[in-house]
Amino acid sequence: MEKVKLKGNVRESISKSSRSEIRRNGRVPGIYYSKHGSPIALDVVEKEINPLVYTKETHLISLQLKDKEELECVIKDVQFDPITDRVVHFDLLGLTSGETFQLEVPLQFVGSPVGIKEGGVLQTLLHKLEIECLPKDIPQHIEIDIQDLKIGDAIHVKDLKLENLTILNPEESVIAAVTHPKAEVEAPAEGAEEAPKEPEVIGKEKTEEEEK
């Protein structure tokens, strides 16, 4: 996997006011964690971190900090503003050559299931897999071939055969399935009262938490 360079500044203050000031200047605060060292508070240009967050690929990052050696890492966690969806904080996980680590890798579905032509509906229940591997074996994504799925067929975690990595999700977890189309809901009879609709709730990822 090709490394992506990311330049950052070491932060002297981790107060809430300093983080707010950083964001007003078009930068995003973050923390670099490693098994073999103390956490490093840092900030990066917002426009440079965005392509590494808003993507369907996993990136191996070469973090460049002033007066420090380049640090190999991956994005471990991201926090978003609940209103604007802008990145407000991120965590980087430092990697060590020869040591395995855990991360989430996005899935890419390949092909159009034959079951759709039969009138079925494709359901994708997982969009990422939790894996464990060496830094050199990090995949940008994992391809799932779904073109042979017929109505009633499903792909489970246990069906995947991947080299140089271990999948940590439960083996029986369903990744994708083609199901029978749901029966159409009949319209209420004329004069009958329609059942009240529940308000739509749109989920949001967690907002910024206080740094420890």
C-alpha positions as CSV (number, residue, x, y, z in Angstrom):
1,M,0.0,0.0,0.0
2,E,1.3,3.4,-0.9
3,K,1.9,5.8,2.0
4,V,0.2,9.2,2.2
5,K,2.2,12.0,3.8
6,L,0.5,14.2,6.4
7,K,2.2,17.2,7.9
8,G,1.2,18.2,11.4
9,N,2.2,20.6,14.2
10,V,2.7,19.5,17.8
11,R,0.3,21.2,20.1
12,E,1.5,22.8,23.3
13,S,-1.9,23.2,24.8
14,I,-4.8,20.7,24.9
15,S,-7.4,23.1,26.4
16,K,-10.9,23.4,24.9
17,S,-10.2,27.1,24.0
18,S,-7.0,26.2,22.2
19,R,-8.8,23.5,20.2
20,S,-11.5,26.0,19.2
21,E,-8.8,28.5,18.1
22,I,-7.2,25.8,16.0
23,R,-10.4,25.0,14.2
24,R,-11.1,28.7,13.5
25,N,-7.7,28.7,11.7
26,G,-8.7,25.9,9.3
27,R,-6.9,23.2,11.2
28,V,-8.1,20.1,13.1
29,P,-6.8,18.9,16.4
30,G,-5.9,15.2,16.9
31,I,-3.9,12.7,19.0
32,Y,-1.2,10.3,17.9
33,Y,-1.2,7.1,20.0
34,S,1.5,4.4,20.1
35,K,2.1,1.3,22.2
36,H,5.7,2.3,22.6
37,G,5.5,6.0,23.4
38,S,3.5,8.7,25.0
39,P,0.6,10.3,23.1
40,I,1.3,13.3,21.0
41,A,-1.2,16.1,20.7
42,L,-1.1,17.6,17.2
43,D,-3.1,19.5,14.6
44,V,-3.2,19.3,10.8
45,V,-4.7,21.3,7.9
46,E,-8.4,20.5,7.6
47,K,-8.1,20.2,3.8
48,E,-5.3,17.6,4.2
49,I,-7.1,15.3,6.6
50,N,-10.5,15.4,4.8
51,P,-9.4,13.2,1.9
52,L,-8.2,10.6,4.4
53,V,-11.5,10.6,6.2
54,Y,-14.2,11.0,3.5
55,T,-13.1,7.9,1.5
56,K,-13.9,4.3,1.0
57,E,-10.2,3.3,1.2
58,T,-7.8,2.7,4.1
59,H,-4.7,4.8,4.0
60,L,-1.3,4.1,5.5
61,I,-0.1,7.5,6.7
62,S,3.4,8.9,7.1
63,L,3.0,11.6,9.8
64,Q,5.6,14.4,9.6
65,L,6.1,16.5,12.7
66,K,8.8,19.1,13.2
67,D,12.0,17.8,14.7
68,K,10.7,14.2,14.8
69,E,11.1,11.1,12.7
70,E,8.3,10.2,10.3
71,L,5.7,8.2,12.1
72,E,3.8,5.4,10.3
73,C,0.2,5.3,11.4
74,V,-3.5,4.9,10.4
75,I,-6.6,6.8,11.3
76,K,-8.2,5.0,14.2
77,D,-11.1,7.2,15.1
78,V,-12.8,10.4,13.9
79,Q,-15.3,12.8,15.5
80,F,-17.6,15.0,13.5
81,D,-19.6,18.2,14.2
82,P,-23.3,17.2,14.7
83,I,-24.5,20.0,12.5
84,T,-22.0,20.5,9.7
85,D,-20.4,17.0,9.7
86,R,-17.0,18.6,9.6
87,V,-14.1,16.7,11.2
88,V,-13.5,18.2,14.6
89,H,-11.0,15.6,16.1
90,F,-9.2,12.5,15.0
91,D,-7.0,9.8,16.5
92,L,-4.0,8.2,14.8
93,L,-2.7,4.8,15.7
94,G,1.1,4.4,15.5
95,L,2.3,1.2,13.8
96,T,5.4,-0.9,14.5
97,S,7.0,-3.0,11.8
98,G,6.6,-6.7,12.6
99,E,3.7,-6.1,15.1
100,T,0.1,-6.9,14.3
101,F,-2.6,-4.4,15.1
102,Q,-6.4,-4.1,14.6
103,L,-8.3,-1.8,12.3
104,E,-11.5,-1.5,10.3
105,V,-11.2,-1.9,6.5
106,P,-14.1,-0.8,4.1
107,L,-15.8,-3.4,1.9
108,Q,-16.4,-2.9,-1.8
109,F,-19.1,-5.0,-3.5
110,V,-18.3,-6.3,-7.0
111,G,-20.9,-7.4,-9.5
112,S,-24.7,-7.4,-9.8
113,P,-26.4,-10.4,-8.1
114,V,-28.4,-12.6,-10.4
115,G,-31.1,-12.6,-7.7
116,I,-31.9,-9.0,-8.6
117,K,-32.9,-10.1,-12.1
118,E,-35.2,-12.7,-10.4
119,G,-36.9,-9.9,-8.5
120,G,-34.9,-10.1,-5.3
121,V,-33.5,-7.2,-3.2
122,L,-29.8,-6.8,-2.3
123,Q,-29.1,-6.1,1.4
124,T,-25.6,-5.1,2.5
125,L,-25.4,-5.5,6.3
126,L,-21.7,-4.9,6.8
127,H,-19.7,-2.1,5.1
128,K,-16.5,-2.6,7.1
129,L,-14.7,-5.5,8.6
130,E,-12.5,-5.5,11.8
131,I,-9.2,-7.2,11.0
132,E,-5.8,-7.9,12.5
133,C,-2.7,-7.8,10.4
134,L,0.9,-6.6,10.0
135,P,1.4,-3.0,8.8
136,K,2.8,-4.3,5.5
137,D,-0.4,-6.3,4.8
138,I,-3.0,-3.5,5.3
139,P,-5.5,-3.7,2.4
140,Q,-7.0,-0.5,1.1
141,H,-10.3,-2.3,0.9
142,I,-11.7,-5.8,0.8
143,E,-13.6,-6.9,-2.3
144,I,-16.8,-9.0,-2.0
145,D,-18.0,-10.7,-5.1
146,I,-21.8,-10.8,-5.0
147,Q,-22.7,-11.5,-8.6
148,D,-23.6,-15.2,-8.0
149,L,-26.0,-14.5,-5.2
150,K,-29.5,-15.8,-5.9
151,I,-32.7,-15.1,-3.9
152,G,-32.2,-16.6,-0.5
153,D,-28.4,-16.6,-0.8
154,A,-26.1,-14.8,1.6
155,I,-22.4,-14.2,2.2
156,H,-21.1,-14.7,5.8
157,V,-17.9,-13.7,7.3
158,K,-16.9,-17.4,7.5
159,D,-17.2,-17.6,3.7
160,L,-14.2,-15.2,3.1
161,K,-10.8,-16.6,2.5
162,L,-8.2,-13.8,2.9
163,E,-4.5,-14.1,3.1
164,N,-2.2,-12.4,5.6
165,L,-5.0,-11.1,7.9
166,T,-7.4,-12.3,10.5
167,I,-11.1,-11.2,10.5
168,L,-12.3,-10.4,14.0
169,N,-16.1,-10.2,13.2
170,P,-18.2,-13.2,14.3
171,E,-18.1,-16.0,11.7
172,E,-21.9,-16.1,11.3
173,S,-22.2,-12.4,10.6
174,V,-24.0,-11.8,7.3
175,I,-22.2,-9.4,5.0
176,A,-24.6,-9.4,2.1
177,A,-27.8,-11.2,1.1
178,V,-30.4,-11.3,-1.6
179,T,-33.9,-11.5,-0.2
180,H,-37.5,-11.7,-1.5
181,P,-39.0,-8.2,-2.0
182,K,-41.1,-7.0,0.9
183,A,-44.9,-7.2,0.4
184,E,-46.4,-3.9,-0.4
185,V,-48.3,-2.2,2.4
186,E,-52.0,-1.9,1.5
187,A,-53.5,1.6,1.5
188,P,-56.0,2.2,4.3
189,A,-59.7,1.8,3.4
190,E,-61.5,5.0,2.5
191,G,-62.7,6.7,5.6
192,A,-60.3,4.8,7.8
193,E,-57.8,6.7,9.9
194,E,-54.2,6.2,9.0
195,A,-51.9,5.2,11.9
196,P,-49.7,8.1,13.1
197,K,-46.2,8.0,11.7
198,E,-43.2,8.0,14.0
199,P,-40.8,10.9,13.5
200,E,-37.7,10.1,11.4
201,V,-34.6,9.9,13.5
202,I,-31.3,10.4,11.6
203,G,-28.3,9.0,13.4
204,K,-25.1,11.0,13.8
205,E,-21.7,9.9,14.7
206,K,-20.5,11.0,18.1
207,T,-19.5,14.6,18.7
208,E,-16.2,15.8,20.1
209,E,-15.3,14.4,23.5
210,E,-12.9,15.9,26.0
211,E,-9.4,14.7,25.3
212,K,-7.9,12.6,28.1
